[in-house]
Amino acid sequence: QVRLVESGGGLVQAGGSLRLSCAASGISIFTFNAMVWYRQAPGKQRESVAVISRGGNTNYADTVKGRFTISRDNAKNTMYLQMNSLKPEDTAMYSCKAEGPVNLWGQGTQVTVSS
């Protein structure tokens, strides 16, 4: 079965850290042109947080630049999002998406940052 499964979300105090994982099964992450972390907070539009291309280039939303790091482990077929210096406004459902030539979404993992 081809799927993406996120994990690592939870409740953390402001200033803390979390590492999210997005594990691919049934398909190699190198199949895709890019892997993306999205987030959506209640009442807000979904936004792209971080992107890593097949070639390893990365890009970040201005709101997380310098605090979040996207990476991948080829051997584990997994993408990560290291989130440091978390703020209450980072609270959201975080989802990973594999993009191109087909698109694939994970189920999401909740991140809650308390003040």
Secondary structure, 3 states (H helix, E strand, C coil): CCEEEEECCEEEECCCCEEEEEEEECCCHHHCCEEEEEEECCCCCCEEEEEEECCCCEEECCCCCCCEEEEEECCCCEEEEEECCCCHHHCEEEEEEEECCCCEECCCEEEEEEC
